[in-house]
Amino acid sequence: MEDSMKNQVLVAYATKYGSTAEIAERIGQVLRKEGLGIDIMDVDRANNIAPYKAIVLGSAVYMGRWRKEAAKFLKANEKVLTERPVWLFSSGPTGQGDAIELMHGWSIPKSLKATVERIQPKDITVFHGALELDKLNFFERWIIKKVKAPVGDFRDWNAITSWAAAIANELKEDK
């Protein structure tokens, strides 16, 4: 089984309401279309990443933090991730404008910065997210109204597709 996974790429994600999972699915579709073997799964299901050739890891961002399960995955797999090509993405800011500016200038949460620096990913990016009030609980809706966060789907599918295509090109060059 390990031989069949040597050329596989893992696209792992942590999501709360599904928006980040949909971004991971799109990334996986682009990589698969480029001829790469892909597994797409929630980080809670990604128990053994050692056989993978490369890893793309993404997390939804809430209040400036990655989902707990994504942060745990990153830290628990640090050793393997330092030995593989890794790409990281965050999904979260809503509204118009540059996603990193909307995240107050960061592309990775401060609490993960040291781990990420040791891993040395090929690239780190932030994608706009989606915020649908009907999926939120009462407290979350109250917070959103209080902070006046823009509601809607702000994901830029062209940017996501382009980023995934760049990953595919780099991985195909490494063959």
N, C-alpha and C positions, 0 to 999 in steps of 0.2 A: 504494500500500500504506500509506503514512503516513496518509492520510486515514482509512482504515478502522481505524487503531490509535489515533486521537486520543481515543476514548472508552474505550480499553482500559486495564485495570488489570493490572499485573504483580504476581504473588505469587511472589517468589523466596525460595529457602531453601537452607540448607546442613545436611546431615544426615550422620550416620555409619551408623546402623543402621535408619533409616527412620521413626522416631518423629516427628521434626520435619517430614518430608515429609508424613506423614499429617495433621499439624496444618495445614500449608499447603494441602493438598487440602480440608480442611474449610472453611478460610477462603474459598478459591476457590469452593466449592459455595454458601456463603451469599451471596457477592457476586453470583454468576451467577443465583441464585434471585431476587435483587433487581433483575435486569434489566441488570446491568453485564457488559460484555465482559471476559473474564478469560483470561489466560495464566498457567499455573502451571508453574514450571520451576526446576530446580537452578541455583544461581548460575553454575556453570560453563557453562551453556548460554545464559545471559542476556547476550549479547554487545552488543546495542544497546538501551539503555533509553530513549533520547531520544524515540521516538515515543509512549511511554506517558503517559497522563493522570495516573496516580498509581502509587505503588509501595508494596507491603507486603513487607518483608524480615525474614526470621527465620533464626535459627541455633540449632543445638544448642549447649549449653554443657558443656564438660568442664574440670574443675579451674579454674573461674572465667574461662574464655576462650571466645570464639566460635570456631567452626571457622575455620581459616586462610583458606579460600576465601571465607567470608562477610566477614571483616575486609578482605580484599583487594578484594572487590567494593565494599564500602562506601567505602573510600578511593579506589579508581579511578574511581568514579562520583560523587564528592562534588559536583562542579559541577552536574551534571544533577539530583541529588537535592535540592540547595538550591532548585531552580526548580520543584519538584513537591510535591504533598502526599505525605508519606511516613509510614508507620507501621512501627514496629520491634517484633519480639518475640524473646524468648529462650525456649528450651525446655530444661529440665534438671533442676531440683531434684526429687528423689523424696522421698516421705514425706508426712506430714500437716502441715497448717499453711499459713500465708501463704507464697507462693512467694518473695516479695521478702525476707522475714525469713530464709527458708532459704538465700537467696543473700547473707546477711550485709548486707542493706540496699541492695544495688545492683540497678539495673534494666538497666544496660549495663556491660560490662567497662571497667575503668579505662583500659585501653590505647586504647579507642575513644571515650572521653568527649569529647575536644576535637573530633574529627571530627563526632560526633553533635550537639554544641552548635552547630557551624557549619551543619549541615543543618537543625536545628530541626524535628524530626518532630512530627506532630500528636499522636502518642501513642507511648509505649514501655511494653511490658508483659512480664511473665515468666509463662510457663505451666509448670505441673508437667510433668515428662517421664515417660518409661518406661525401665526398666532391666531387661533380660532377660538373665540369666546365660548362657543357652545361646547367645546371640549374641556374647558377649565372648570375647576370646582369654585364654590362661592368665594373662598378666601383669595384664590388666584385672580378671579375676576375683579375683586375689590382692589387688589394690589395694582392690577393693570390700569384700572380707572384712576387710581391715586397718582400713579407715575405718568399717566397719559401716554402709555406705550401704543404705538401704531398697531392696529389690528388688521390682519389680512395675510395673504401669501406673498411674500417678497422675494422668494427664491428666484435666482437668475439661472435658469436651466442652461442657457448658452455658456455661462461662465463655468458651471459645473461640468458640462460636457467637454469644454476646452481643457480644463484642468485634468480631467480623466484621460483625454487624448494625449496630453503631454506625458502623463505617467506611462501610458501604453508605449509611446515612442521611446522613452528611456529604457523601459524593460525589454523591448524588442532589440534595441541596440546592444544590450548586455548579453544576449543569447550567444 
